C-alpha cells in the first residue's frame, strides 16, 4: 500500500552473514526529476534534485556468522511538507530508501528501494 505524506511505516533490514559491518545506514530520499523540451528542437533535458533526505537507521558495528543475519527494525516517517523545486517542466517525484553498508574486509554496498508515496 502506498504511504501518504505525514504517515509512518515500519521497515525491516535483514543482512545475511557471514558479514562484519562497520556501519549500516538507511536514508529516506525524495528526488524531483524535471523534464523540459526545447521549443522546436527534439532535445530534452532532465534536472535531478534531491529535495528531501533523512536518516532512518544508523547502525554501528554488527556481525553475523554463516547462517545468521543482522536484523534491525525502524520506523520511517514521510514528511508532510516536502516542497518541490521551482523549475519549469514536467515533474516526477521518486521516493526511495537507500541502504548503505560499510563492510570490514569486503566491498562496501549501496542499494536503493523505491517506495510509493501517494499524493496527499
N, C-alpha and C positions, 0 to 999 in steps of 0.2 A: 504494500500500500504506500502511496506517496505520503510524505510528511508535509505539513503546511508550515509556512514561516511562523515562528513563535512557539512551535511544538517541539517536543523532545522524543527521542527514541533510545533504546538500548542497543549497544554494539558489543560483539564478542570478537576478540582476536585470538586465533589459535595458530601457534607457530610450532610445527613438529620438530622433534630432535632427530639426531643429535645436533645441538647448537649451543654456542656460548655467546650470548648477546652482550654487547657493550651498552646498547640502548635500543629502545623500540618506541617510536613516536607515531601518533596518528593525528593528522590535521584535517579539519573541515575546511574545504576550499570552495569558493564561489568564483567562477570565471565568466566574464562577459566577452562574447565573441561578436564583433560588429562587422558586418559585410557591407561594402559600398561598391557600387558600379560607377565607372566613369561614363558620363554622358557621351553618347556617340562612339564610344570605344568598347571593345569586347573585353576590357581589362577590369578585373575585380580585385579589391584589396580586403584584407582581413586584419582587424585590430584585436588582439587578445589582451585582456587585462584582468588581473586578479582583483576583485572588488571586495572580497572578504576572505580572511584566513584566521583560524583559531585552533589552538592545540587542544585536543580532547583526551589524549593519553600520552603520558611521558614516563616510560619505564626505564629505570637504570639497571644495569647488570642482572641478567637472568640466564639460567642454563636449563637444558633439558637433555637427558640421555637418550639412547636409542629406544624407540617405542614410547617415549614420553613426549609431552608437549608443554609449552608455555601458554597459559590461558589467562587472559585478562578481560574484564568487563568494564565498560564505561558508558556513561550517559552522554548523549550528544544533543545539544540544543541548537536548533536552527534559528538564527536571529530574525526578529520580526521586521526589521527596518533596514535591510541592505539596500543602499542607493546605487542605481545604475550610473555609469559614467556618461556624461552628456556628450555623446558623439552621434552625429547623423548617420543613419543607415539602419539596416535590419539587424536587430539584436537577438542573440541566442544566449541563454543563461544555462551554465552547466555547473551542477553541484557534484562534489566528489569527496570521498575520504581517501587521503593519501597516507599509506603506511610506509614508514621509513625505518630500516633496521641497520644497525652497525654491528658487525659480527667479528669476534676475535678469530684470527687465523683463516678467514674466508672472505669472500666478496660481500660488500655491503649491498643492500637491496632497497628498492622502492617500488610500490605497486599502487596505482590509482583504482578506486572503485567508485563508479558513477552511482549516485543516488538520485531518486526522483523527489523533487520538491515541487509541490503543486502551487499554482498561482494563488495568492491569498484572496 
